[in-house]
Amino acid sequence: SLCKWSYMVILPLCFWTGDPQLGAEFTLCLLLGTCLGNFAKNVFALPRPPSPPVKLLQHTMKDFGFPSVHTLNAVTVSGVLMVYY
């Protein structure tokens, strides 16, 4: 998704432009947010909302819908930026 690709561009730019502290905080924030979000998904095990036009390509893995890791990462990254600046 676009979100993942944008982080793959933004994080190295933070390190290369001379602000390694911000890059490290972003990396830690995304790592913890993704791990905790996926852990919470498995704990709650709530299904995704029904959406008929979406077709699953893989039926081998069960992917739950709550909490949204994309939303969790957006909120935590915004928090890092607010604290940093």
C-alpha positions in Angstrom: 0.0 0.0 0.0 1.0 3.6 -0.4 1.4 4.0 3.4 4.1 1.4 3.6 6.0 2.8 0.6 5.9 6.4 2.0 7.5 5.2 5.2 10.2 3.4 3.2 11.0 6.8 1.7 10.6 9.0 4.7 12.6 7.0 7.2 15.9 6.9 5.2 15.5 10.6 4.4 15.3 11.4 8.1 18.6 9.5 8.7 20.3 10.9 5.6 19.4 14.5 6.1 21.2 14.7 9.4 18.4 14.0 11.9 19.0 10.5 13.0 17.1 11.0 16.3 13.9 11.7 14.4 14.5 8.7 12.2 15.1 6.5 15.1 12.0 7.7 16.9 9.9 7.1 13.7 11.4 3.6 13.3 10.7 2.7 16.9 7.2 4.2 16.8 6.3 2.2 13.6 7.8 -1.0 14.9 6.0 -0.9 18.3 2.8 0.3 16.7 2.8 -2.5 14.2 3.7 -5.2 16.7 1.2 -4.0 19.3 -1.6 -3.5 16.7 -1.2 -7.0 15.3 -1.0 -8.5 18.8 -4.3 -6.6 19.7 -5.9 -7.9 16.5 -5.2 -11.5 17.5 -6.4 -10.9 21.1 -9.7 -9.3 20.1 -10.2 -11.5 16.9 -12.9 -9.3 15.6 -13.8 -9.8 11.9 -13.4 -7.1 9.2 -16.6 -5.2 8.3 -18.5 -6.8 5.4 -17.5 -5.3 2.0 -18.8 -7.3 -1.0 -16.5 -5.9 -3.7 -13.3 -7.0 -1.8 -12.1 -10.5 -2.8 -9.5 -12.3 -0.6 -6.5 -13.6 -2.6 -5.3 -15.8 0.2 -7.6 -18.0 2.2 -4.8 -19.5 4.3 -4.4 -16.7 6.8 -7.1 -15.2 9.0 -6.8 -11.4 9.1 -8.8 -9.6 11.7 -10.2 -6.0 11.4 -9.8 -4.4 14.8 -7.7 -2.3 15.6 -6.6 -0.8 12.3 -2.8 -0.9 12.2 -2.7 1.9 9.6 -4.7 4.1 11.9 -2.6 3.2 14.9 0.6 4.1 13.0 -0.9 7.4 11.7 -1.8 8.4 15.2 1.5 7.4 16.8 3.6 9.0 14.0 1.6 12.2 14.5 2.3 12.1 18.2 6.1 11.7 17.5 6.0 14.7 15.2 4.0 16.8 17.8 6.5 15.9 20.6 9.5 16.4 18.4 8.5 19.8 17.0 
